[in-house]
Amino acid sequence: MAQYEKTIQSAFREVADALAARTTLDQQIQAEDALVAAEQSRYGLADVRYRNGVESYLAVLTAQQDLYSAQQHILESRLARLSNVITLYKALGGGWEIETKAPAIANAAPQKDLYRN
């Protein structure tokens, strides 16, 4: 009976942890969306300033590098969010089955080569 209660408490803890992480990740993604938008604007302004002779090309490259970095961070956060969804799904008792059927292509008849006569 004690083992059963321990298992139930563990399941509740896993669900609570996954839900808390979900909220945090959602907030992080929103903040990173705003950062990407700001970096895109910065890059665009730096490019315009360079084309008008006001800014060096180094400023454009730096802005572009910062934009790429911000985009990379938001992709990592989105990946973490998707991983969190899977963790939550598993904690709630979900699962999936892997199909073991052989692909239909293996039994298909070979097709005629169109490039040969």
N, C-alpha and C positions, 0 to 999 in steps of 0.2 A: 504494500500500500504506500509506503514511504517513497519507493522508487517511482511509482505512478505519479504521486504529487510532485516529485522533483522534475519529472519529465514535463508535466503540465506547466509548472513555473518556468521552466527553461523555454518552452514554446512561447509563453506570454512575453518573456523577456526578449526573445528574438524578434517577435512582431513589434514590440515597443521600440526596440533599437532601430529596426528597419524604417518604421514610421518617422522617428526622430531624424534619422539620416536623410529621409526623403524631403522633409521640410527644409533642412539645412541646404541640401543640394539644389532645391528649387530656388531658394534665395540667392545662392551662389551663382546659379545660371542667369538669373535676372541681372545681377550686378555685372557679370561678365558680358552680357548682351549690351549693356550700357557702355562698358569699356570698349568693346569692339566698335560700336557706333562712333564713339569719341575718337578712337584711333583712325577710323576710316576718314573722318572729317579732317583730322590733323594731317593725314597723308595727302588728302586732296588739296588742302591749303598749302602744304609744303611744295607740292608739285606745281601749283599755280604760281607761287612765289618764285620758284626756280625758273619757270618758263618766262617770267617777266623780269628776270635778272636781279631779283632782290635777295634770293637765298642761294646758298651753295647746294650742289647735288648731294653732298654728304648729309644735309638735313633731310632731303627726300629719302635717301637710303635708310637713315635712322628711323624715320617715321614708318617706312615700309616694314622694316624689321620689327618694330614694336607692334605694328598691326598684325603681322604674321604670328608673333608670339601670343598676342591676345586671342587670335583665332584658334591657335593650338590649345590654349588653356580652356577655351569654351568647349572644344571638341572633347578634351579629356573629362571635363565636368559632365558633359552629356553622356559619355560612356559610363562614368561612375553612376549616373542617374539610372541608366538602363540596367546596369548591374544590380543596383539597389532594387529595382522593380522585380528582377528575377529572384533576389534574396527574399523579398517580401512574399512573393508568390510561393516560394518553397516553404517559408515559415508558416504560411497559412494552410499548408498541406497540399499544395498543388504539385504537379509533376507532369511529365510528358512521356510519351511512348515513342520509341524509335521503330520506324517501319523496317521490316526485314525482307520485304518483297524485292525480288530481283528486278532491275530496270527492264522495261519493255524493249529497249534498244538492243539488248543482248540477243533477243530472239528474233529480231527483225531480219528480213532477207537483205542481202547486200544490194546496194543500189548500183545502177549502171554508171560507169564513169563517163561524164559528159564531154571530157576532153579527148577521149580516144574513140576511134571509129570501130 
